[in-house]
Every structure is written in C-alpha cells, then in structure tokens.
C-alpha cells in the first residue's frame, strides 16, 4: 500500500459518523426543539462570545451595586432569612457553598439523563442573558458538560414551581466537585468530565434562581407531543377511510365560519389526506370520533402553540432574583421565578390532549363494531365467538385512564412555605413531569387505533394509493404489523405501531 494511503484505504467505503450540527446559545433565541436536540445529543452547543463577554461585564456591575445597597442573597440571607444581614466578606468565605449544600436536598428517583441534559441546555442559555453576576466559568463548564454528555445527579422531587432549587443546587455541587458527574451507562461519551470550579457567593443563589429543569422537561415533552399531534390526523383519516366515513366535517366553509386556528389546521390536513374520497358515505353523520375531530384535536394544537409561546419566553428568560440590570447598573427584587404561566399552559395542554386521546379511543370503538365495518365483531378472523382485537380496546382504555390521571390540573394545588413569606406555588414542575407521561400514553392509544385501522382495511381488501400520504401510512404500518388475524397475543403489534408513530413523517 502506498505511503500515506493506509488510513484512506482502511476507511474507504465505510460510512463515517456525522458530526452533529451546532446550536449557538446566546440567551435570547433558543427554542424548545433545539433544547430537545441538545438533550438528545443530536446537536452540539456553542456559546455566543458576545453573550459570554456580557457575563464578564455583569460581574463588575454587580460588585459596584452591592457596595452601595442591600441586595437579597448577597448582603442578606435568603427566604425567611432575608432580614438577616450578612457580615462583610461573607460572599467570599464559603456562604455560597453553604447555600448550595443546604438547598440540595432533592428526594425521589433520579431525573433521567436526557431530561437532566435539557436542564443544562436551558440553564446555560438563561445565564448567557447576564441577569446575574454568575461567573462566565459556569457557562464554560455547562457547555463542556453538554458537549461531553455528562450530567449531574439530580433528584426528581424538590420544586413547587417557584424555581428548581434542589435540582440546581445539586448541579452547583457537581460543578464545584462535591458531587460526581453522572453518565448514561449505555451511551459512549466523547470526553472527560468537566473539571471542578470554585463557586462563591456571587454564583450560588443566581445558579439556583431558575426553573431550568421544569422548563427543559416541558420542552422535551412538547417536542415529542407536537410530533404525535401532527401525525394523529393521518391515523384518524386511515380509520375514516376504513369505514368510508364522511369528509363533510372538514369542509373549509365549515371552519371559515368558526375560525379557531387549530380546527382550521386539522380540517385542512384531513382534506389533504382524504379528498377526493373514493367512496360514498353510508351515513349522513358519523360518530363524534370523526365528526368532532377538528374541534377537539384543534384545541390540542392550540394548547401546544400556547405552551410553545410560554417556553420561548422561559428558555430565554433572565429571571434570577434579584435581577441584575446593566444599564443603569442595579439589582431589582421581584417574583419572576414564579411559574404561573408555565403551569397553566402545561395544565391546558394535558387536558386538551386528553380530549384528543378520548376521540382516538372512540374511533377504535367504531372499528371493532360490525355496524360500521360490516366485518366480524372485534375484527375477529371469523364470526364464531373469536375475540379478535377485543383486548386492544381494553388496553387503549387502560392507557387512557393513565392519561386522565396525568391530566389533573396541578394549579389546583397550594402551598405556604418559608415561615409564611412564600405563600403561593404553581407546581409547574409536577405539571412538566405529568406532560412527559402524557406523551407515552397518547402514543399507546394512537398505536391501538392504527393497528385496528390497518386490520380493518386488510380484512376489507382495501389498498389505498401508495402515492398518497394515507396510502403510504397504510403501506408502512402493514409492513410492521403481523397480517395474521387468528386470535393471538397483540402486544408486539401495538409496540410496533407505537415505534412507527415515533418516526413516521
């Protein structure tokens, strides 16, 4: 082999791993989808140099402000101890580390690695907004952790929706070297763990003054849920095609007279999937599962849009308390850490998704009924008492019950804390965890409907045009679903349909 050609010869023709794209974090333009990409290491973080320099300037401005006035957490204690003045020099004598240690008492299970990485992405982006005197070295270490795949050990329970104090305190102890970095045992990491840094009184309270974990979890849930919501009309359309349902409920004129944005979007998608129909509907009006789809599913799309607007604000928010302004240089004490808007948006979306899942289960009920399909009950192989996919309807209702529990509004909760001076809580953290659960339950309900729709079409001998989106979904689903209609275990079929819903575009 010629000199210098060895490496090329060894790798020629072998696909090389692609370098993930880079996402620049500047404190003002990060999106929920980008947070999810960073959390899943589908993208690499890059710190905007101008934003980092802004952090350097902020530290100098903060020192000047504290020299002339009292500032919460820097010259005073925190929480109910806000009336206690700290001795001069406390910021440099370990007070910051004491704050982190005392606030790091999270409990319960560990937050999954992916969600913890979402927290790192959100907090890194937020601190680049320079709303505090956090050291630029903190931003450097967070960027290193995101790039290398390392995360802190973070416990799930500890936040009531007025900042993720315990989770971010655990992050602080990890940055300082008092807790070890955690890594996903199944995921190879490209580099060593970030080296410890010194955190002082300027770093501790500002680092904790955020709901970055809640926001990161909500961003991941929103990204995955939105993908499912966008795919749902195709599943519903496949069900409608299998029973020759009416397309009249999706007429543009109907929704022009009652123009809710989500309903308009849903109806337009259904028209694109179904028109012109190749059948004459047997009924003047179909059940609500088909007829009310634009109204119910449209509300879920509107709720997803509302949550996205809140996340756009929170991901890019400088909401530390006290908040440092650079021009003119001063601190402002406030309640911007309170997550009322996020908690309400999370409640709204979970409730809206419950409705759209209920309609999916209703369509499944139509598909197992001979009155609508003309086939054996439960799409059984023969009308001889066989159970067919009967249990799939039960399983879908079981998943729906889990979703119904997760949809309960967390904003109904209330708490009075810290000796009575913090007398309200949003419980947004609980709402974000519940939204993550909703994603999985909705996926299973939709998978059950997809299985039934494909089986109905198969048993009717109907093959849709593979050049259309609907025909392509039938083809792709048929490829992963067992065509055997004899009574058998159907767990693997539902799981295959769920996996298809995750990747189908």
ROSE-964171 format. One record per residue: x negated, y negated, z of N, C-alpha, C in turn; residue in one letter. Coordinates in steps of 0.2 Angstrom, whole numbers, plus 5000, padded with zeros to 4 digits. Each point is the difference from the previous one (the first is absolute). Example, Ala and Ser with C-alpha at 12.3 -4.5 7.8 and 13.67 -1.06 7.14 Angstrom:
BEGIN
493450285039500449945000499649945000A/500249954996499649945001500449955003S/
! end
This chain:
BEGIN
499650065000500449945000499649945000X/500149954996499649945000500049965006X/499449975002499949965006500649955000X/500249995006500549945001500750024997X/500150064997500750024998500350055005X/499750025005500250065004500749985003X/500149945004500649985003500550004995X/499949974994500549994995500350074998X/499550044999500250074997500450045006X/499849995006500450035005500749985001X/500149934999500749975001500449994994X/499750024994500349984994500650054999X/500649974998500650045000500450015006X/499749985006500350015006500349945002X/500750005002500349935002499749985006X/499849935000499749975006500649975004X/499950005007500549965004500049934998X/500649975000500149934998499949965007X/499749944999500049965006500749965000X/500250005006500749975001499949924999X/500649974997499949934999499949965007X/499849944999499949965006500649955001X/500249995006500549955002499649955005X/500149944997499749945004500549985006X/499750005006500549975005499749935002X/500549965000499949935001500449965005X/500450045003500549975005500649974998X/500150014993500649974998500450034994X/499750054997500350034994500150085000X/499950035006500150075000500750035000X/500150054997500750034999500150065004X/500650025001500150075003499850064996X/500049994994499850064995499250005001X/499749945000499350005001499750035007X/500449985005499950035006500050085000X/500550024997500150084999499450024996X/499849974995499450034996499450005004X/499949955004499450005005500050055005X/500650015002500250055006499850074997X/500250014993499950074997499350004997X/499649955000499350004997500150014993X/500549974997500150004993499749934997X/499849965005499649944998499549985005X/499549964999499549985004500149935002X/499949985007500049935002499449964998X/500249944998499549944999500249945004X/499549975004500249945004499849944996X/500549964999499949944997499549955003X/499449984997499549975004500349935002X/500449974997500249935002500550015007X/500350065000500450015006499650025006X/499450044999499650015005499649945003X/499849954995499749945002500549965004X/500750004999500549975004500050025007X/499950075001499950035007499449975003X/499549994997499449975003500149935003X/500449964995500149935002500550005006X/500550055000500550005005499750015007X/499550045001499750015006499749935003X/499749964996499749945002500549955002X/500650004996500649965002500350025007X/500050065001500350035006499649985006X/499450005000499549985005500149935002X/500149964995500149925001500749995004X/500550044998500749995003500050025007X/499750065002500050035006499649955005X/499549964997499649965005500449945002X/500649994997500449945002500750015003X/500250074999500750015003500150075002X/500550025004500250075002500350034994X/499750064999500350054994500150075003X/500650024999500250075002499550054998X/499850045005499650064999499349984999X/499849944999499349985000499849965006X/500449965003499949975006500450025006X/500550044998500550035004500150075000X/500350035005500250074999500650014995X/500250064999500550024995500650025003X/500650004996500650035003500249955005X/500350045006500249965006499449975003X/499450014998499449975003499849944997X/500449974996499949944996499949945004X/500250005006499949955005499350005003X/499750064999499350005004499549984995X/499649955003499449974996499450055001X/499750014994499450045000499449955002X/499550035004499449965001499649994994X/499649945000499649994994499550054999X/500050024993499550054998500350075000X/500750005002500350075000500050034993X/500149964995500050034993499450044998X/499449985004499450044998499850055005X/500450015005499850055006500450065000X/500350024994500350075000500749995001X/500349945000500850005001500350034994X/499749994994500350034994500150075000X/499450035002500050085001500550025005X/500149965005500550025005500750004998X/500149954996500749994997500150064995X/499550024996500150064996500150065003X/499650015006500150065004500750015003X/500249945003500650005004500650014995X/500049984994500550004995500050064996X/499550055000500050054996500350075002X/500549995004500350065003500650034996X/499950004993500550034996500250085002X/500650024999500150075002500450044994X/500150065001500350044995499650034995X/500250024994499650034995499549954997X/499550034996499649954997500349984993X/499949944998500349974994499650044994X/500350024995499750044995499549954996X/499450034998499549974997500249954995X/500450024995500249954995500449945003X/500450015005500349945002499649965004X/499550035004499549965003499549964995X/499950034995499649964995500449944997X/500750014999500449944998500049955005X/499950015007500049955005499349964999X/499550044998499349974999500149954994X/500350024995500149964994500449935002X/500550015003500449945002499649965005X/499750025005499749965005499449964996X/499650044996499549974997500249944995X/500650014997500249954996500349945004X/500350015005500349955005499449965003X/499550035002499549965003499649954995X/500050024994499749964995500449944999X/500649995003500349945000499749955005X/499650025004499649955005500549975004X/500550035003500449975005499850015007X/499450025001499750015006499249995000X/499750015005499250005000499750075000X/500350054997499750064999499450004996X/499550045003499450004996500050034993X/499749974995500050034994499750075000X/499650015005499750075000500650055001X/500549985003500650055001500350014993X/500149954996500250014993499550054996X/499449995001499550044997500150085002X/500150015006500050075003500750034997X/500549965000500650034998500050024993X/499749964996499950014993499550074999X/499550005004499650065000500450065001X/500450005006500450065001500550024995X/500349954997500550014994499650044995X/499449974998499650034995499850075001X/499850015006499750075002500650055002X/500649985001500550045002500150015008X/499649975004500050015007500649965003X/500350035005500549965004499950015007X/500349955004500050015007500550055002X/499950035006500550045004500549965002X/500750004998500549965002500650045002X/500349985005500650045003500649964997X/500550044999500649984997500549955004X/500050015006500449965005499749955004X/500349945000499749955004500249934997X/500449994995500249944997500849995001X/500249945002500749995000500249954995X/499649994995500249954995499849935001X/499549995005499749935001499350015000X/499750034995499350014999499850085002X/499650034996499850075001499449995005X/500149985006499449995004499650065002X/500350065001499650065002499650024994X/500350014994499750034995499449954998X/500149945000499449954998499550005005X/500250015006499550005006499650064999X/500350064998499650064998499549994994X/500349964995499549984995499449965002X/500249955005499449965002499550045004X/500250055004499550045004499650054995X/500350014994499750044995499449964997X/500249944998499649954997499449995005X/500150005006499549985005499650075002X/500250054998499650065001500250045006X/500549985003500350045006500450054999X/500350014994500450054998499750034993X/500050064999499750034993500549984995X/499750004994500449994994500350074998X/500650004997500350074998500050004993X/500050064997500050024993500550054999X/500250014994500550054998499550064998X/500250065004499550054999500150034993X/500549994997500150034993499849954995X/499749945002499849954995499349995000X/499650014995499349985000499949935000X/499649975004499949935001499349984997X/500049944996499449994996499449975004X/500149975006499549975004500150015007X/499549975004500050015007500549955003X/500150025007500549955003499749935001X/500449955000499749945002499749995006X/499449965000499650005006500449955005X/499950015007500349965005499849934999X/500549955002499949935001500249985006X/499749945002500249975007500649964999X/500550015004500649965000500049965006X/500249945000500049955006500749975001X/500149955004500649985001500449964995X/499649984995500249974994500450064995X/499850065001500250054995500650045003X/500050025007500450055002500849984999X/500249945003500749995000500249984993X/499749974995500249994993500050074997X/499650045001500050074997500750035001X/500250005006500650035002500649974998X/500049934999500649964999500350014993X/500250064998500350014994500450075000X/500550014996500350064999499850044994X/499350004999499750034994500250074999X/500050045006500250074999500850014997X/500449965004500750004998500149984992X/499649954998500149974994499750054995X/499450035001499750054996500550064999X/500350035005500450055000500649994996X/500349945001500649974996499850004992X/499449984999499849994993499950074996X/499750055004500050064997500750034999X/500450005005500750024999500449974995X/499949934999500349974995499850024993X/499350014999499850024994500350074997X/500050045005500250074998500850005000X/500349965004500750004999500349974994X/499649944998500249974994500050054994X/499450045000499950044994500650055000X/500250035006500650045000500749974998X/500149945002500649964998500049994993X/499449984997500049994992500150064996X/499850065003500250074997500650025001X/500449985005500650035002500550004994X/500149944996500550004995499950064995X/499450024999499950054995500350075002X/499950015007500350065003500849995000X/500249955002500849995000500250004992X/499749984996500250004993500050074997X/499550045002500050074999500650045003X/500249985006500650035003500649984996X/500049944998500649984996500150034994X/499450014996500050034994500250085000X/499950035006500150075001500850015001X/500349955002500850005001500349964995X/499749974995500349964995500449945003X/499749975005500349945003500049944996X/500449955002500149944997499549955001X/499849964995499549955000500349935001X/500750005000500349935001499849965006X/499950045006499849965006499349964999X/499750014995499349974999500049954994X/500649984998500149954994499849935003X/499649974995499749935002500649965002X/500650004997500549955001500250015007X/500050065003500250015007499649965005X/499350014999499649975004499849924999X/500249984994499949934999500549965004X/500650035002500549975003499950005008X/499550045002499850015007499350015000X/499649954999499350014998499550005006X/500150065004499450015005499450034996X/499449975002499450024996499950084999X/500050035006499950075000500550044996X/500649985001500650044996499949994993X/499849944998499849994992499550044998X/499450005004499550044998500150084999X/500450025005500250075000500550024994X/500449964999500550014994499650004994X/499649954999499650004994499650064999X/499750025005499650065000500450064998X/500650015003500450054998500350004993X/500149944997500249994993499450034996X/499449985002499450014996499950084999X/500250035006499950085000500650034997X/500649975000500650044998500349984993X/499949944998500349984994499750014994X/500350024994500750025000500150075003X/500550015004500250075003500250054994X/499850065001500150054994500650045002X/500449975004500650045003500649955001X/500650035001500649975002500150015007X/500049955005500250025007500650035001X/500150065004500650035001500449965005X/499849965004500349965005500149934998X/500549965002500049935000499549975004X/500050025006499549985005499650055004X/499450005001499650055003500049985008X/499750055003499949995008499649945001X/500049985006499649945002499250014999X/499850065000499350024999499749974994X/500450004995499949974993500249934999X/500649995002500449944999499749945004X/499850015006499849955004499250005001X/499750034995499250005000499749935000X/500249964995499749935000500149965006X/500650015003500149965006499650025006X/500050075001499650025006499350004999X/499850034994499250014999499849934999X/500449954997499849934998499849975007X/500450015005499949975007499350025002X/499850074999499450025002499449974997X/500149984993499549974996499949935003X/500649975001500049935003499650005007X/500150055004499750005007499350014999X/499850044995499250014999499749944997X/500449964996499749934998499949965006X/500550005005500049965006499450015004X/499950075001499450025004499349984997X/500050014993499449984996499849925001X/500649965000499849935002499849995007X/500250035005499850005006499250025001X/499950064997499350035000499549954996X/500249974995499649954996499849955005X/500449985005499849945005499650035005X/500250065003499650035006499350024998X/500050034994499350034998499549944999X/500249944999499649944998500149955006X/500250025006500249955005499449995004X/499849945002499649985005500549985006X/500150055004500549995006499750015007X/499450005000499750015007500249945005X/500150025006500249965005499449995005X/499849945001500149944997499750004993X/500349964996499849994993499649944999X/499450024996499549954999500149964993X/500149945000500049964994499349964999X/499850004994499449974999500049934998X/500549974998500149934998500649975002X/500149965005499549995005499950065004X/499450015003499850065004500450005007X/500450055001500450005006500350075001X/500150025006500450065001500849985001X/500450054998500749995001500350075003X/500349995005500350065004500750014997X/500250064999500650014996500350075001X/500550024997500350075000500050034994X/499549994995500050034993499850075000X/499850035006499950075000500750045001X/500549975001500750035001500250034993X/500250064999500150034994500850014999X/500449955002500750004999500250014992X/499649974996500250004993499850074997X/499550035002499850064998500450065002X/500249995007500450055003500750014996X/500349944999500649994997500050034993X/499549984996499950034993499950075000X/499750035005499950075001500750045001X/500349975005500750035002500450004993X/500149944997500449994994499850064995X/499450014999499850054994500250075003X/499850015006500250075002500850025000X/500449955002500750014999500250004993X/499749964995500250004993499850074997X/499450025002499850074997500550055003X/500250005006500550055002500650004995X/500249954998500650004995499850034994X/499449994997499950024994499850085000X/499850025006499950075001500750045001X/500449975003500750025001500350024993X/499949954996500350014993499750064996X/499350015001499750054997500350075003X/500150005007500350065002500750014998X/500449954999500650004997500050034993X/499549984996500050034993499850075000X/499650025005499850075001500750045001X/500449975004500650035002500550014994X/499949954995500450014994499750064995X/499350005000499750054996500250085002X/500150015007500150065002500850024999X/500449964998500750014999500250024993X/500450055000500250034993500549954997X/500349965004500549954997499749954996X/499349985001499749954996499550044995X/499750065001499550034996500350054995X/500650035002500350064996499650065001X/499550005005499650065001500250035007X/499650055001500150045007499949955006X/500450025005499949955006499250015002X/499849945002499349995003499550024994X/500250004994499550014994499750075001X/500450055003499850075001499950034993X/499750065000499850044994500750024997X/500450035004500750024999500549985005X/500650004997500649985005500250065004X/499550035004500250065003499850005008X/500149935002499849995007499349995001X/499649994995499349995001499949925003X/499549995003499949935004499749954995X/499650024995499749954996499649965004X/500149934999499649955003500449975006X/500450045003500449975006499649975005X/499550045002499549985005499749934999X/499949994993499649934999500549945002X/500650014999500549955002499949995008X/500050055004499950005007499349975002X/499550024996499349975001500049924999X/500449984995500049934998500349965005X/500650035003500349975005499649995007X/499650065001499650005006499449944999X/499849994994499549954999500349935001X/500650004997500449945001500249985007X/500150055004500149985007499349975004X/499550034997499349975003500049934998X/500149994993500049934998500549955003X/500650035002500549965004499749985007X/499650045003499749995006499549945000X/499650014994499549954999500249934998X/500650004998500349944997500349955006X/500050035006500349965006499649945000X/500449945001499649935000499650005007X/499349984999499650005006500149935003X/500349954996500149935003500550005005X/500450055001500450015006499750005006X/499350025000499750005006499849945003X/499850005007499849945003499550025006X/499649955001499550015005499849935004X/499950005006499749955004499350025003X/499549974998499350025002499649955003X/499450025002499549955003500349955005X/500350035005500349975006500549944998X/500350024994500649964998499949954995X/499349994998499949944996500050024993X/500150064998500150034993500650045000X/500649964999500650035001500450024994X/499750014994500350034994499550044997X/500250054996499650044996500450034994X/499750004994500350024994500050084999X/499550035003499950084999499950014992X/499749964997499850014993499650064999X/499550015005499650064999500450064999X/500550015005500450064999500450004993X/500249944998500350004994499650024994X/499449995000499550024995499950075000X/499950035006499950075000500650044998X/500649975001500650034998500150004992X/499849944997500050004993499650054997X/499450025003499650054997500350075000X/500450015006500450065000500550004994X/500449944999500550004995499750024993X/499449984999499750024993500150074999X/499750045005500050075000500750034999X/500549985004500750035000500349984993X/500049944998500349984994499750054994X/499350015000499750044995500350075000X/500250035006500350075000500750004998X/500449955002500749994997500050004993X/499649954997500050004992499750064997X/499550045003499850064997500550055000X/500550005005500550055000500549984994X/500249944999500449984995499750024993X/499349984999499750024994500050074998X/499950045005500050084999500750024998X/500649975003500650024998500249974993X/499849944998500149974994499750044994X/499450025001499650044995500350075000X/500250035005500450075000500649994996X/500449955001500749994997499950004992X/499549964998499949994993499750074997X/499650035004499850074997500650054999X/500450005005500650055000500549984995X/500049934998500549984995499650014993X/499450015000499650014994499949934996X/500049955004499949934998499349985000X/499749984994499349985000500149924997X/499749965004500049934998499549984996X/500049954996499549984995499349985004X/499550044999499449995003499649944999X/500349964995499749944998500249945004X/500650025004500249955005499850015007X/500049955004499850005007500450065004X/500650004998500450055004499850074997X/499950014994499850074997499350025003X/499649955001499350015002500050025007X/500549975004500050025007500350075001X/500550024995500350075000499450054999X/499649984995499550044997499450015006X/499849955003499550005005500350045006X/500649995002500350035006500150084998X/500250014995500150074998499350045000X/499549964998499350045000499850025007X/500249965005499850025007500550045004X/500650004998500550045003500250074998X/500050045004500150074998500750014996X/500050034994500750004997500450065003X/499850045004500450065002500649975005X/500650024998500649985003500250055005X/499750065001500250055005499949975007X/500450025005499949985006499350015003X/499749955002499350015002499849945005X/499450005003499849945004499849944995X/500249945002500049944996499549955003X/499750025005499549955003499549974995X/499750054997499449984995500349964995X/500650014998500349964994500149925002X/500350005007500149935002499349965001X/499550045002499349975001499749984994X/500150044994499849984994500349944997X/500750005001500349944998499849945003X/499950005007499749955004499349974997X/499650054999499349984997500149974993X/500550024996500149974994500249935001X/500549985004500249945002499549955002X/499450035003499549955002499649984994X/500050044995499549984994500349984994X/500750014999500349994994500149934998X/499849984994500149934998500350004993X/
! end
